[in-house]
Amino acid sequence: MGNRIQDEIYALLAAEVYNDARGDVNTVNIATTGWVKLPESVSNMENDPLSNGFSASAYQKGDQIVIAFKGTDFLIGVNNGQTASDISTDMV
């Protein structure tokens, strides 16, 4: 495997998956890396009272694909304030 993905790329894609929840000043731009965000990302976080908080995006460059997962985030939208119950669920 000669095309090992650099740690910096993993870090960049892990940060980019949060762009929808960041302000304009704190967004990550992957345009110059050659990586493309695939259109079928999964987000169950935005304004859904039944949300489980799961969100992920897939990125592709050539034949390589990276899937970046967001941590559960109940600090946004209609689920604001459910962080404590989420943490307790994660610990069980």
Contacts in CASP RR format, 6 or more apart in sequence:
PFRMAT RR
TARGET T0000
AUTHOR 0000-0000-0000
METHOD contacts of the structure
MODEL  1
MGNRIQDEIYALLAAEVYNDARGDVNTVNIATTGWVKLPESVSNMENDPL
SNGFSASAYQKGDQIVIAFKGTDFLIGVNNGQTASDISTDMV
3 64 0 8 1.000
5 64 0 8 1.000
5 66 0 8 1.000
9 33 0 8 1.000
9 35 0 8 1.000
9 66 0 8 1.000
10 66 0 8 1.000
12 28 0 8 1.000
12 30 0 8 1.000
12 33 0 8 1.000
12 35 0 8 1.000
13 30 0 8 1.000
13 35 0 8 1.000
13 57 0 8 1.000
13 59 0 8 1.000
13 66 0 8 1.000
13 68 0 8 1.000
14 68 0 8 1.000
15 28 0 8 1.000
16 28 0 8 1.000
16 30 0 8 1.000
16 37 0 8 1.000
16 57 0 8 1.000
16 59 0 8 1.000
16 68 0 8 1.000
17 55 0 8 1.000
17 56 0 8 1.000
17 57 0 8 1.000
17 68 0 8 1.000
17 69 0 8 1.000
17 70 0 8 1.000
18 28 0 8 1.000
18 70 0 8 1.000
19 27 0 8 1.000
19 28 0 8 1.000
20 43 0 8 1.000
20 46 0 8 1.000
21 73 0 8 1.000
21 76 0 8 1.000
30 36 0 8 1.000
30 37 0 8 1.000
30 59 0 8 1.000
33 61 0 8 1.000
34 61 0 8 1.000
35 59 0 8 1.000
35 60 0 8 1.000
35 61 0 8 1.000
35 66 0 8 1.000
36 59 0 8 1.000
36 60 0 8 1.000
36 61 0 8 1.000
37 57 0 8 1.000
37 58 0 8 1.000
37 59 0 8 1.000
38 57 0 8 1.000
38 58 0 8 1.000
38 59 0 8 1.000
38 60 0 8 1.000
38 65 0 8 1.000
40 58 0 8 1.000
41 55 0 8 1.000
41 56 0 8 1.000
41 57 0 8 1.000
41 58 0 8 1.000
42 54 0 8 1.000
42 55 0 8 1.000
42 56 0 8 1.000
42 57 0 8 1.000
43 55 0 8 1.000
43 56 0 8 1.000
44 51 0 8 1.000
44 52 0 8 1.000
44 53 0 8 1.000
44 54 0 8 1.000
44 55 0 8 1.000
45 51 0 8 1.000
45 53 0 8 1.000
45 54 0 8 1.000
45 55 0 8 1.000
45 70 0 8 1.000
45 73 0 8 1.000
45 76 0 8 1.000
45 77 0 8 1.000
45 79 0 8 1.000
46 76 0 8 1.000
46 77 0 8 1.000
47 77 0 8 1.000
47 78 0 8 1.000
48 78 0 8 1.000
48 79 0 8 1.000
49 78 0 8 1.000
49 79 0 8 1.000
51 78 0 8 1.000
51 79 0 8 1.000
52 72 0 8 1.000
53 72 0 8 1.000
53 73 0 8 1.000
53 74 0 8 1.000
53 79 0 8 1.000
53 86 0 8 1.000
54 69 0 8 1.000
54 70 0 8 1.000
54 72 0 8 1.000
55 69 0 8 1.000
55 70 0 8 1.000
55 71 0 8 1.000
55 73 0 8 1.000
56 67 0 8 1.000
56 68 0 8 1.000
56 69 0 8 1.000
56 70 0 8 1.000
57 67 0 8 1.000
57 68 0 8 1.000
58 65 0 8 1.000
58 66 0 8 1.000
58 67 0 8 1.000
58 68 0 8 1.000
59 65 0 8 1.000
59 66 0 8 1.000
59 67 0 8 1.000
59 68 0 8 1.000
60 66 0 8 1.000
72 86 0 8 1.000
72 90 0 8 1.000
74 80 0 8 1.000
74 81 0 8 1.000
74 82 0 8 1.000
74 83 0 8 1.000
74 85 0 8 1.000
74 86 0 8 1.000
75 81 0 8 1.000
75 83 0 8 1.000
END
